[in-house]
C-alpha cells in the first residue's frame, strides 16, 4: 500500500515536472505581454515530433530535446510576427487565432508522422529503474524528469526573483508602459521571454513524448492540463505555475488510481471551487 | 546671461485620446536650469501633454524637440534614454519589486545607459533616507508619501537631463508636499530643468520660473509667476484662484 502511494506520488511529481515546463512559459507570456497563446499544446506536439526525428537521426536524446525547443522558438517567432501581432492585443482574437494555429500544426504533424502513437526513444543512461529509499523501484527516466523539473523551476525562480533581468520582467508584468518610460526596450524583452517560453514548450514535447507518447490529440490533452495549472496558479506567476503543476500532477495521478471513473471531476471540481473563492488563482493578482 | 536654446520645445501639438480631441494646439518652451510649471483645472489635457511629449500617446500633429532633436516617431523607451526622467501621475511604482529593484531598473542592462550616471543608489538614499531603510521591502507596501519619494528617486536614477513630473504631490499630506517642494528646489539649484504639471497652485508658484496655463486643450496663458500673481482675471478665469 505505502509502495503504491509512493509510486503514485512519484508519477504525480513527474507529470508535474512536465506540466511546469510547459505552463511556466505560457504563464510568463501571458503575464508580460497579455498574449493568450493556445498554440502551446501544438508547440508541445510539434516540438516533440521534430525532437523525435532528431533523436532517430542522431541517436542523441539531449540533442533532440534542444532541437525540439529551438525549432519551436523559430515557429513561434514566425507565428508571432506574422499572425499574433495582427490581433493587436484583443484576447478573443488571440484565442481563436491560436486555436486555429493549433489545428494547422496538428494536421501537419498528422500528415508527416501519421496517427499511431510514437514514443521518443529514451536514452540509455535513463533506462531501467532507480531504487529509492524504502525499496521503491521507479523508472529512472521519470525520476530524472522530476530532477530536471525541479532544477528548471529553481533556475526560473532565481532568474525571475533574484536577477536584474527578472526584475525587469516583473516590472513589465506590473506596468508595461512605465517600464518602457524608464528606458527599457520592452519589445526586445518580450522577444526574449517568448523565445524562452517557446523553447520550454518544444523541449517539453520531447521530454513528454518519451513517456506519454506523441499522438493526434496529445496537443489538446496537454494544453488542457497546462491551462488548469495556469488557472489554478494564477496567470503570470512563476510560483503559481509551480503550485499549479504540483496540484494537477498529483490530483491526476491519485485521481486515476483511487477514483478512475471520476478522474476528470477530481481535476476540474477543485478548480471550479478555487475559482469561486479566488478567481485570480493561488498566486495571481486581482485586476 | 546670454540667452540659450530651450532644452524642450513643444510646437503646436494636437493629440487625440481615442475619439476625443484632447490637445488642440499646445506650444511651450522649457529653458535650461528652469522649473516650468503647467497649471490648469482637471481634464484640461495636462497629463495628455506629458504623455504626448514622451510619446506614450504620440501627438497626431505638431512637433516636440528636445535639445534641438525632433522626437516625432521615436518610441517611448528611446525618449527615456535621452535621458528624460518621468514621475508619472499616480506615482506608478512597481509594487511587486523591492524598493531597491525599482531604483536600479532604470540603470539595468536593458535600459540603454550610455554614460556614467551622476545619480547612484547612495545619492538617492542620501536625498531620501527613508528609502534606504526600506530598500528590501516591496514597493507596494510603502505609504503614499514613500511611494512618491520612490517615484521621484526612480526618475532620478534614469540620470535625467530633464525631469518631467505629473502632479507629484497629488493626494499627499502637507508635510510631504513641503518635503517634495524642497527636493525640487534642490534639483533646480543643481541645474536640472523640471517640467512640472501641478494642480497645487501655491506649490507651482513657489517653484516655477515660468508658468503656462492649459484650458480646453490649448495654452491660454504663459508668463512668470509674478505676472500671473498680478493678473487677477487670468487666475480667476482659468484657475479659479
Interface residues (C-beta under 8 A of the other chain):
Chain A: X164 X165 X167 X168 X170 X171 X173 X174 X175 X177 X178 X179 X180 X181 X182 X183 X184 X185 X186 X188 X189 X285
Chain B: X54 X56 X75 X76 X77 X80 X81 X83 X86 X88 X92 X94 X95 X96 X97 X101 X102 X104 X105 X106 X108 X109 X110 X111 X112 X113 X154 X155 X158
